Amino acid sequence: MSAIADIRPIPIAGIAALREQLSNGHDVWRSPDEIARTAEFLRFVEAEFPALADRPPSRINRRTMLKVMGASLSLAGLTACSEARSIVPYVRQPENVVPGKPRYYATTLSSDGFGIGAVVESHEGRPTKVEGNPDHPASRGATDAIMQAAVLTLFDPDRSRTPLKDGEPAAYGDFLRDMAALASRLAGSGGLGAALLMEATTSPTAKVQVEALRAQYPRLKIFRHDPLATTAGAQASMALFGKALMPVYRFDRAETIFSLDADFLGEGPGRLAYARDFAARRRVRAPNDSMSRLYAVESTPTITGAAADHRLAMRPSEIEAVAAALDAVLGDQANSTPSIVDPAWMAALTQDLQGAGAKALVVPGAHQSAFAHACALAANAKLGSLGNTVEFIESPDEVRSDGDLAALRSAIADHSIDTVVVLGANPLHTAPSDLDVHQLFSELKLLIHFGLYRDETALHAHWHVPAAHELESWSDSRAYDGVASIVQPLIEPLFGGKTIHEILAALSGRFDADALALVRQTWKALDDTAWRKALRDGLVPDSASKPVPVTMAPDLGGLQHHPVTANGFDIRFVADPWLRDGRYANASWLQELPRPLTKLVWGNAALISPASAERLKLENGGIINIARGSANIDAPIWITPGHPDDTVTLSLGFGRKVGSVAALAHGYDAFQLRTSFAEWVATGATVTPRESKAELITTQHHQAMEGRAIVRHASLDGFRENPGFVRDGVPRAPTESLYPDWNYDEEAWAMAIDLSACIGCMACVSACQSENNIATVGPDECARGHEMHWLRIDRYYSGPVDAPDVFFQPVPCMHCEKAPCEVVCPVNATVHTHDGLNAQIYNRCIGTRYCSQNCPYKVRRFNFLDHQSFDKDEAGPEQAVHNPNVSVRSRGVMEKCTYCVQRISARRIQAQIENRDIADGEVVTACQQACPTRAISFGDQNKKASKVVQEKSAPHNYALLEELNTRPRTTYLGKIRNSNPKLVQPGEKADG
């Protein structure tokens, strides 16, 4: 159970042994090596700290460790490189500011151009923590890992700090003088020869400004480059409905869901809201409760597929055929289109969809073709779910364009464009490899780049202007359902950055424009009272888009299925879940956050199936060459159970060398193999094994389960027959103990985690890191198993290696009643508190690590090195990102989950001031608050009506390793899947 990294390769023989073992009924497993029981694996798990024995001590220099923090170089940007000489304390304290008491501001963070509402905690003008805005439809109080890292990127010392002219520092006034000359030239020519290259945006203010520029410069061209954009959905709706519309899904109304290669829980601007609605239909507490059923066909493993009750892995080139088969079956044309899907599986799916009728929902993957989208929309129409489980709105994507990057390339090539202003995008890194924009951009007379970093495009631009961070900016944005919200700054720009609205104003000849005034002008219909309310609430009232009634066109609007001859390997391109297209590559929190399924950190790998690895005689970390056309890359492989055969998944976002943290990461640059005609799926690739290997860093192996009932699961029918299934075959917990008993006269804090609701999104881990000042340690220390996360998400498999079920289990400190860690500490640093916490007193700890060795859950982390700088001369912006309510630990102490004791203390103090008890739900831990599915409940188990007591009273509540008699305060609700009995093989367990 320990969070020790394991980088050993999986031997080829292990895959064959794995299949044999699983055929004999082995239940839950974590890795192929665990089942294969190789000698090397046994030696590994029998060691108390296996990774420490296998690796020599790493040599860490102080400079590298400072880079790892991502925000820990000099404080030059915050202090203007000069010592504060004349300072005085508060004489007239700012109104409503109480030192030490945080204030909270509603704002909006961007996700692929769409807005997600946030509430940001600020200490004396310093943003420290991001939470979701419970009133915003896109977040509903939840966050994801990228939102949590916003405060880290705000204080990133690698951010651009000054304008650059031809690569040399220059004054912003000089830039404005050049912009005045450009504006004069554009006015004379009507904008001839000039173009804007913009990212996706839903900002109403940006739309107003761009349209004003079009009117001012009629010949100005607007192009769009968003490497993660998908246009097939708009193409399908145009063909079917005559207009480009955007679907909004209602998972809270759906009984049967079919995901057609759609990762709706992990991708897209509505992912947090969709996860909340999906999980709400999956909660089971009593045998008569119902739950929705999810079928998934997917071309690469995702957290949506992991949540599915029935999942099929298909090659990317086969997904269109599945869509065609579904359309044919629902249209009573089953014989017209041969299905590549197992007939029994397709029959069960279609019968469930037809039985659900208007409560059915078919969701196509955003990256899928227009034909696949059309088939999905036609299926929803035939089922009667249009207007119920799926609605359509006008796209919130505000700014219309004259083409994409390929169109801009053509315009530059034929010399009709010689001036380009790049707003936010980084085309020299993210452009498809067949466009060769590097050569073309070098021929421009003027290239202006506006961005947060001096990235690849900035370094080749004639002018680069630093952008203001989202937490420093005034702007506005729309959510996935069209709701508008205001982006308000929490701090003045640290490095003098400008907003996109100021740059657009300068292009029009307005050089003294104020971003706030521009946004207010857009929302001039709001008087001062309504404006303040919009800022306070985090959204503009009554701004959601109205559903648009649609009428289906016959014959899929003329869209045709184009069968692909699958020669060679298929390539599936995916955005890294944390780094996305690479824009967050300099955030150490995100680099070190394990990917949900592979648990890889500080690098990426090419994912392939066990069968493909077996055929190619490959092991984990083995290098392969992936070639398609004239392009090829080398990448290490990672064998991924449940991955489709003859397919390789490549993730975007890595391979960057700009940025001190990004340069520490390993990995390949998948953009080198991506083309403008195959942005998400490519066929006909050649995969050739190399002789070399690479080190991959993963936290996947945390020792073996050794046959213990750690993750417990059942089907819905099995739960109805036996609600207490979690007790089957499990040793009874002892009733007597040599450990002391504890009495709780006040609170007794406890936690319950619903495994049916957990989707493994890792938001809780990132939120815990942000809240508790948890250090990142870098790739070398991660490889040694020294990662510091207080909360981990264990991933388990069950079933055949080629098509297993996946389970996620969050593991914080259990806060045991009979805690083995407490009795072994020689200096009494590990103690039991009056309210039931296993507390760690840092200034007593002398680093014996006895507590960690005695902990059966391996949830304690030892701080081996000084990952935080305490030298006042070297203290950097990382000091600003720290939560002042949590101590910053130096080396040599044991760290662990505290149930966010600082939040408990704050609420206790407030309740004492008001002479009352702490109300149920008043204390919310960081992991609980971030969770989009509300899988975590926390409260006082002395209050019999509390939410956590209700959860623990469920018949499928159990404690982890309860046979050890540790009596954990953290317990779990067993995983329940809504399996279709028709798809359960004879003799097979009906438990997923």
N, C-alpha and C positions, 0 to 999 in steps of 0.2 A: 504493500500500500504506500510505500514512500515515494515521494516525488523525485526520483533519481533518474536522470537522463540516461538513455541507453542508445548507443550509436552503432551497435554491432549489426552486421549484415544478416539478413534472413537467408540461410542456406537453401539451395534449390531442393535438396532432399527434404527439407522441412515442410515444403508445400505439399508434397505427396503424403508425408506422414500426417500432416494436418487433415487432409481429406479423409484419411483412414480413421483417424481418431474421431472426427466429427460424425462419420457414418455409424460409429458405435454409440452415439447418443450423448456426447459431451455437450454440456449446456452452454454456459456463458464463458467466453474467453476474451482475452485482451489483445493478444498478438499471435501470429503464426508460431513463433518460437515457443510460446507457452504450451501450445498443444503438442508441438513436435517433440518437446521434452529433450531437446538436444543437450549434450553434456555441457556445452558452453553455457547454455541457458540455466541449467541446474546450478552450476558454479556461481552464476550471477545472482540468482535469487537467494541462495543460501548465505550470501554475505550480508552483514547488517547494513553496510554502506557500500554496495558493490562498485559504484562508479569511482569511488575514491581510491580503490585498490588498483583499478585498471589504468588510471591515467597519472602521468607524472605531474608534479606541481607545476602550475602555470606561472609564467613570469609576466607580471602585470606592472607596467610602468604607470606612473601617476597621470601622464598626459592621456594615455588611452582610457583610463578610468574616467577622467573628466569628460572625454568625448562621449562615452557611453551614456552619460546622463541626459544628453540631448539638450540640456539647458543649464550647463554648469561650467562655462568658460568665464570670461570677465564680465563684470557688471557695467561695461562701458556704455551700453545703450541706455541703461537706467540712470547713470550718473554723469553722462556727458564727458566721461574720461577725466573728471576733475573732482578733487576732494571738496566736500561740503565745508565751508569755512565759517559762515555766519548763519547759525541756526538758532531758533528760539522755540520753546515749547508752545503749546496751545495758549493763546491769550483770549481769542474769541473762537470758541469751538464751533465748527460747522453745525448747522441746524440738523437735528435728527441723527447725528452721528455719536454713538456711544463707543468709546474705545474698547475693543475686545468683543463687541457684539456685532455679528455679521448682518449685512443687509442683503436682500434678495431682489434681483431684477429679472423681469421676463424679457427674453429676446428670442431670436430665431437663428438657428444654424443651418448651413446649406448642406444638402445631400444630393449630389448629381444635379444641382441647379434648383432643386425643390427645397422648400422650407420645412424644418422640423422644430417645433416649439421647445424652448428650454427655459429653465430658471437657473440663474447663475448666482452662486454665493460670493459675496465680496466682503473683504476685510479692509477697512480704511482705504477703499478705492482699489484694492488688489483682488482680482478674480482668483478664486481657489478651487471651486468645485462646480461642476455642471450636473444638473438634474433635469429630468423631463418636466414639461409644463402639463399638469393634469388637465388643464382646460383646452389644450391644443389637440385637435383631432389626429395629428400625425404622430404624436408622442404619447399622449394620455398619461403623462407622468413617468414614462420609461425613457431609457437612453440606450445607446449602443456604445461599443468600445471607442469608436471614432469621436463621438460627442464627448466622452469622458476625457479624451486626449486633447480637447480644444485648449484647455488652460496650459498644457505643456507646449503646444505649438505656439501659443501666444508669447511665451517667454523663451522661445528657441533662440539662442545667440547666433545661429547660422542664418537667421532671417536677413534679408537685404536691408541695409541700414542707410544707404545713400544712393542717389541717382548716379548712373554710370554713363559717360559719353565715350564711345569707342573703347569701352573697358576701363576707363579711368574715372575716379570720383569727380563729380561735378555738382554744382549747386542747382537746386530746383528752379531758381530764377532763370538760370541759363536754359533749362529745359523749356520754361514758359516762353522765353524769347524765340526759341526755335519753333515752338508750337504756334506762336503768333505768325511767324513767316509761313508755316505750313497752312494755317487757316486762311491767310491772305491768298496763297496760291490756289487753295481749294475753292475759295470764293470766286476767283477769276475764271477757273475752268469748270466750275460746277461739280467739283469732286472727281474730275476725270483722272484716271490713273491711280486712285487711292482706294484702299479697302480696309475694312475692319475685320479682324478675325476674333470671334468671341466664343466663349464657352457657353454651355447651356445655362439659361437663367430664366427664372420666372418673376423677376423683379418688375413690377408695374412702372416704377420710376425709370428703370433702364429702358423699358419699352418706349415710354414717352420721349426720352432723350434721343433714342435711335431714330424714332420716327421724325423728330424735329431735325435731326441731321440729314435724313433723307430729303426732307423738304428744302433744307438750306443748301444741300449739295446733291442735286438730282442724279448726278453720275457716280456718286459714291456707292461702292458695293459693300454689302454686309455678308460675310461668310461665317460659317460656324464649324468649329472643331471641338468635338467632345469624344474622346476615344472610347468612352463607355456608353455612348448613345446607341439606342436601338430604334430603328425606324419602321420595322416590319409591321408593328401594330397599327401605326398610322396609315400605312399602305393598305392594309387589309380593311380597315374601317372606311377608307376612301373608296375602295372597290365595292364594298357591301352597302354602305350607307350614303355614299356621295360626298362625305366630308370626313376630315381627319378628326376623330374623336378618341378620347382616352377612357379606358374602362376603370370603374371603381367597383371592387369586389366586396360583397357582404358575407363574410365567412360566418358571422353570427346567425345568419339565416340558413346556412347550408347544412344539409344532412349527409349528402354524398358528394365528395370532391374528387376530381380527377386532375392531377397535376401533369400537364404535358410538357415535361422538362422545364418546369417553372420552380425556381427557388423563392417562392413568395415569402418565406419566413426569414430569409437572409439577404434578399436583394430587393431593390426598388424603393421609391420614396414613401410607400405606404407600409413598409415591412413591420414597423413597430405596432401600428394599428392592426394590421392583419394578424400578427402573432397574438395580440390580445384577444381578438375575436375568435381566432381558431382555437386557442386554449380554453376559452370560455365554454365551448361546446364539447370539451374533452374531459371535464372534471366529473369524476364519479366518486360518490361518497356512500351510496347505498345500492343494494342490488337492483332496485327498480329504476335507477337513474339511467338515462340514455346518453349516448355520445355519437358524434359524427364519425364518418368513416372516410379515410383518405387513401386513394390509390395514386401511385406515382410511377411514371415512366421517365427515366432520366439518363442523360448521357455522361454524367459524372456525379460522384457521390456529393450530396448536399445535406444541410441540416433539415431541409424539407423532406427529402427522401428518408432521412433517419426517423422522422416523425410519422412516416406513412405506415398504415396498417398492412399494405401490400405494395411492394416495390419491384419494378423490373428494370434491369440495367440494359440499355440499348445503345448501339453505336449512334453517334450524332447523325450519320447519313441515313439512319433508319427511322428517325422520329417522324419525318413527313409521311412515311408509309403508315405509321401508327395512326396519325391524324386522319389520313385518307380512309383507313379501315374503320375508324370510329364514325366518321361521317357516313360511310356506306351502311354500316350496321344500323345506325339510328334512322337512316333514310330507307330502310327495308331493301337495301341493295347489297346484302352481305355477300352474294356470289360474284359481284362485279369487281370487287377489289380483294385480291388474296391478302390475307393478314399474315404478317410476320410474327405476330404475338400468339402465344399459346391460346388455342381456341377456348379452353376452359377459363383461362384468366380473362379473356375478352368477354366471354359470355357472362361471367360473374360481374364484371365491371358494368356492362351495358344494362344488365338486369337491375343492378342497384341504382344506376343513374335514372333509368325509366321509372323505377319505383319511387324515387324521390321527386321526380317531376320538376315542379317549379322550385323545389328546394335542392336541386342538383346544381353543381357548378363545375365547369371545365375551364381550367386556367392554363393558357399557353405560356411558354417561356418567352421572356422579352426578346431574347436573342434568336428565337426561331424565325423561320421564313414567313412571309406574308401568307403563303398557302396554309401553313400550319395554324396561323392565327385565324384565318378565315374558317377553317374546319372547326376550330374551337368555338368561334362565335356562332357558326351554324348549328353546332351541337347544342349550345345553350338556347338557341331559338327553338329548336325542335323539342327540347325538353320543357320549354315554357318558363325558363328562368330569367330571360331578359326582363329587366325592370324589377326583379326580386333579388336574386343573388348577384347579379351583375347589372350595373347601370353605366351610362355613358355621359360624359361631360365634355364641354369644349376644353381642349388642351390648355392647361395653365402655362405652358411654355410660351412666354410672352413675345419674344422677339422673332419676327420672321426674317428669313435669310435668303440670300441669292444662290446658295449652294454650300457644299462642304469643302473640306480641305483639298480634295481632288479637283474641284472646280476652280479653287484659287490657284492651284498649281498650274492648271491649264492657262489661266489668265496671265500668270507671270511668265509662262513659257512663250506665249504669243505676244509678250511685251505690252499688253493692255493694262497691266498693273505694275507700277514701279515703287509704290509706297504702301507699306502694310503696318497697321497698328494692331499688335497682338494684345488682347485684354484677358489676362489670366491663364491662357492656354500655354502649353509647352510643346509645340509641334515638333521641335527638333529631337525630342525624346519619344513622343507618343505617336508620331505619324506612321502610317503603314509603310512597310519597307519598300514597296514598289513605287512610291511617290518621289523619293530622293529630294525631299524638301531642303536638305542642307545645301545642296548645290544651287538650287533655284533661289533660296533666300539670300545666298551670298551675292546674287546678281542684282538685288534690289538697290535702288538709290537711297532709300530710307526705310529702316526697320526699327520700329519702336516696340519695346516690350514692357508690359506692366504686370508685375507679379510679386508674390510673397517672398520668393527666393531668387538668388542669382543662379538660375538653373541653366540647362543646356541652351535654351533659346536666348536667355538674357546675355549669356557670354558672347553671343554672335551678333547681338543687336547693336545698332548705332546709338540708341538710347535705351536705357533700362531705368524704370521708375519703380521704387518700392511700393508695394500695396499695403494698405492697412489690413490688419487681421479682422475677422468677423467680430471679435469682442472689442474692437476699437472703432467700429464703423457705424454710421447711420445708413440704413438702406431699408428695403422691404422685400418680401418674398411671398410666394404662394405654395400651399401644401399640395399633396397628391389629390385632394378633393376640391382644390381651388380656394380654400380659405386663405385670406391674406393676413399677414402679420408683419409687424415692424421689427427691424433689426436695430437695436439701440446699443451704443457702446457702454462698456463698464469702466473704461480707462482711456486716457488720451493716448494716441499712437506713440508707442515706445520709441520707434525709430523713424518718426516723421513720415510714415506711410500715408498714401492717399487712397480715397475710395474710387471705385469705378465711375461714380457719378461726377466726381471732380475732373477725372480725365476726359470723360465725354463732354463735359462743359467746356474744358479747355480746347477741345477740337472744334467747338462751335464758336470760339473766340471769347468765351467768358472765363477769365483767368482768376477771378476772385470768388468763384462760386462756393457756396457752403452746402455740404451734403445734407445737413438737416433741413435747410431751407428748400432744397430740391425735393426731398421726400415730403415735406409738409405741403409743398405746392401740388404734388400728385394727389394728396389726400386733403385737399382744401375743403372738401365737403364736411370734414370733421371739425367742429368748433373746438375751442381749447379744452372744454370738459370732455368731449368725446375722444379727443386726441390723448389726453392723459389716461382715460379709461383704456384705450387701445394699448397704450404702453404698459399699463399696470396688468392688464389681463393677458397680454401677449398675442392678441389677435384682433382683427377688425371685425366688429359684429356684422352679421348678415352678409358676409362676403363669400360664402361657399358657392360653388358653381351649381346651377340647377341642372338636374338630369335632363338629358335630351332624348325625346322619343325617337325610336329608330324603326325602320322597316327593312327587313332582309332582302337583298337582291337575290334573284335565282342563280343557280349554278355557280355559287361562290364568287359571284361578280367577275367571272372570267378567269380567275386565278387557277393555275394548273399545277398539278404535281409533276415534278421532274425527277424521275427515278435516277439514282446515282449508282453507277457501277463502283462498288467498294473494292478497289484495288489498293493494296497497301494499307497503311494505318490511317485512321481518322485523327484529326487534331481538334481538340476542344479547348478554346481559349476562355479563361475565366479571369475576372478581376480578383486580386487578392482581397480577402474579406476585410483586412485592416488597412493595407497600404493603397488599395484601389488601383489607380493607374500609376502609382508611384509618388503621388503628391504628398503622401504622409510618410515617406520613407525615412525622414529624418526624426521621427518621433520614436524614441527608444521604448516607450510603453507599448507601442503597437508592434515594433519589431520583436519584442520579447514575449508578447502575448501568444500562447499556443493557438494554432489553427484548430478549429473545432474537431475535425476528423483525423487529420494526420498528426496533430500535436507538434508540428514543425515550428521552430523559432529561428530567427536570424538567417533566413534563407528560404528558397523555394526548391521544389523538385518536380520532375516530370512524373505524374501519377500514371501507373499502368496496373492492369489486373494481375492476379496471381497466375492465371493460365498463360498470359502473354509473357510474363517474366520466366515462367517455367520453360516455355518454348524457346525463348531467346537465351536461356541459361544466364539470367541476370540475378544479381543480389541487390539488396538495398544499398544505395550509394554508388552502384555501378554507373559509369558514364555511358550514355548513348548519344549518337549523332542523329538528329532529326532533320531530314532534308525534304524540301518541297520546292520544285522548280529550281531556280538558281540560288535560293537562300537555304541556309542550314545553321543550326546551333548545336552545341554540346550541352547536355544537362544531366545531372544525376537523377536516378530513378527512385521512386518510393512505391513499393508494392502495396496496393490499396484494396482490401477486400471489398467486394461489391462494385468494383469498377468494370465497365464493359470491356470485353476483349477487343483486341486489334484497334485500340483507341489509346491515345495519350493525351492527358490533360496538362496544359501549360498555363501557368498563372502569370498575370501581368503585375507590374509594380516593382520588381527587383532589377538588379543589374545596374543600378545607378551609382555613380561615383561622386556626384555633387552633393556635398553635405557630410559633415564629419561622422554622424551616426549612420547615414546611409552607406558610407564607404566601408563601415565595419561589417555589414551584412554580406553573406555569400549569396550566390544564385546567378541565374541567367536572365537575359533580357528577352522576353518573348515577343516584344515588338519587332525584333529583327526578322521574325518568321511570319508576321502577320501582314496580310495584304489588303488592299482596299476592296477586293472582290471576295475576300474570305476573312471577315473581321472576327467572327465568332466560331465558325466551323470550317475546317479545311479537310479535303479528302486527298487520297493518293500520296500520302507521305511515306517516306522510307525511313525505317529505324534500323540503325546499325550499331551493335555493341562496340564499345571501345575497350581497350585493355586497362585503362586507369579507373580509379575510384575517387570519390569525394566524401568528405565528412559531412554528414547531415546531423543537425542538432534537433533532438526531439525529446519531449517528455512523455512519450507514449507508454514506455515500459516503467511501471511503478511497482515492480515485483508481481508475482503471480497471485491469482485468487486462491490457489491451492485447494480448490473444491469447496470453498466457503460460500455461503449464501449471502453475497454482498449486494448484488442487484437482484431483486425479486420481481417477477413479472408473471402476468397471466392474461388470457383473453377476457373480453367482457363476459362471454358466456361462462368461462371458467370462474370468474369472480362471482357471477350470480349463483352458480352452483356451490361455491365455497368462498364466501367473503373473506375468510381468514386464511387465504392461501399462503400468505407470507409466513405462516407458522409451520407449514408442511415440511417435514424433513429437517427442521432446524432444532438444534439442541436447546433445551429449556434453559432460560436464564436462571442462575442460582439465586436463591432468596436470602442467603446469609453472606456476610462479608466481614473480613478483618479490618476493613477501612472504617474510619469514624462516620457516624451519621451526622447530618446537618439539619438544623431547624431554620426555617425562613419566616420570620415574623413580618417582613415587609414583602418585597417582590421576590419572585423566583423565575428568572428569565429563561425562556426556552424557544426553540425553533423547530418548525416542521417544513419539510421540502417535498413537494409533490413531483415525483419522477414522471408522471404522465404529462405534466405541464412543461417540464424543463425541455428546452429545445437545443441546449448546448451552445447558445449564441455567445457566451463568454462576457456578456455585459457586466455580470456581477463581479467577475474577476477584475476587470478594468476599473469598476467603480470602487472596489475595495482598495486597489492600489492608489487611486487618486485620493480617497478619503484618509488613508492611514499612512501616507508618506512612505510607501514601500519603494525601495530602491530597485532600479534595474542593475543588472550585474554584467551584461555583455555576453558575447557569444562564447568566449573561452570558459567563463565561469558557468554558463548554462550547460556547456558540454560536460562539465564535471558534476552536474547535479546540484549546483549551488543557487538555483533560482530562488527568489525571495517571496513569491506570491503566497499570501496567507490563505488563499482559497484556490482550490483547483477543481477542474471538471474532469472526472475520470470518464473515459469512453470504453465501453465494452461491446463485444460482438456476441451474437448467438445464432447458431445455425451454420449452414455450409459456407465455406470460405468465399465462394464465388457469388453468393447472394445472401449475406447474413443480415439479421436484424441488428440495429444499433441502439445502444442505451447510453444515456448521459447521467452522471451522478455527481452533483456538486458536493465537495468534501471540505467544509471549514473545520475549525476546532469543534469537537463534540461537546465540550464543557461537561465532562463526566461528573456524576455525583461521587463515584468512587474512582478518582482520577489517579492512574498509575504514575503520572508525571510528578504529582505533588509530594509523594512520600520519599522520593529518591534525591531531591535537591538538597545538597549539603549546606546551602546558605539560605534556605527558605525563600528563594526568589520566586518559586512557583507556589502560589497560595490559593486557597478557596475563599471567596468573598461572601459577604453576608447575604447577597442576592443570587448566589449560585454560579458565579463565573469562575473559571480557572484563570486567575490573573497572573501576569508576568511582571515582576518588579525589576525593571531594567538595571537600576543602579545597584542592585544586589547581585545580579547575575555575574558569575565569574567564568562562564563558558565551559563548564564540564560536559555539557550535552547529555547528561544522564537522563534528563526529562525526555529528550528526543528518542533516545534508545528505548525508553520504557513506554513510549506512546505507540499503541498498536495501529493507530490511524495515520501516523507519519504526517502530521499536520503542522509540525513545528519547523521553523527555519532558523538556521544559525547564520549570523552575519559574519562571514569569514573575513571580509575586507572592508576598508573604509570607502564605501560607495557614495557617501555624502561628505562634502567638504565642510569643515568647521573652521578653516583658516579665514580670518576676516579679510585678509588681503587677496584671497582667492575665491571668496564667496561670490557665487554668480547668480544668475536669474533663477536657478533652481530653488533658491531661498524664497523667492516670490511665489512659486507654485505650491509650496508646502501649506498644509492645513495647520494653522497656529494652535489648534486645540489638541494636536497629537504630537508627541515628542518625536524628534528625529534621532534615530539610534546610530551610535557609532559601532565600530567592529567589536566582536567578541561577546555579543549578547544573543540570547534566544528570542525570537519573535514569533507571534502567532495571532490568530483571530481573537478579538476581544469582544465580539458581539457589538462592536462600535461603542465601547464603554463611554467614550466622550459624549455621544449622543444621549446615552442613558443618564449620565450625570447632569447634562444640561436640562433635560426634562424633569429630573428629580428636583433640581434647584428651583425651577419655575413652579412646580407643583407645591413645593414647600412655601414659596413666597405667597402663593394664592391659597395656602392652607387646604389642600385637597390631595386626593390620591392621583397617581399617574393614570390617565385614562387609557383604556384599551386602544391600541393602534396609534398612540401618541408617540411612542418610540419606534422609529423606522430605521433599520440598519441600512448601510449603503448598498449592500447586495440586494436586499429586498426592494429598495426604492428603484434601483435600476432595472429590475427584471421586467421585461415586456409582457410576460405571460402570468405574472403574479404566482410563480411557483413557490415562493418563499413566504412563510408566515412566521411572525415573531411577536412575542408578548409575554405576559405574566401568567404562568400556569397556576398561580394561586387564585386567579380570578376564573371561576368555573364557567363563566359565560364568554370568556375571551375567544378570539378567533383561533389562537394557537391550540387551546384546549379542545375546541371543536375539531380541529384537524387531527389532533392526536387521538381523538376518540373514534376515528374512522376504523373500520375493521381491518383495513390493510395497512395500518401504521405499524412500523417496526423500527427497531434500533439496529444500527450497524454493529456487527460482531457482539451482539448482546450476550452471547454465551460466555464472554470474558468477564461479565459482571461489572463492567465499568459504568453501566447505567447512564448512558449519554443523555444530555438535555436536547441535543439535536437528533431528530428522528426523521424517518422517510415514509412516504406513502408509496406503496409498490406500484410499479409501472403496469398500466392496463392498456391493451390494444383492442380495438374493435375489429377483430379478424372475421373474415367471411368464412363460415364453416365449410362452404363448398370448395374453398381453396386450401383447406387443411388436408394434407395427405393422410391416408390410413396409417394408423400407428404413430403419427406425429402429434406432438403436443399442440393444443390449440391456444398457444400463448404467444403469438406473434410470429 
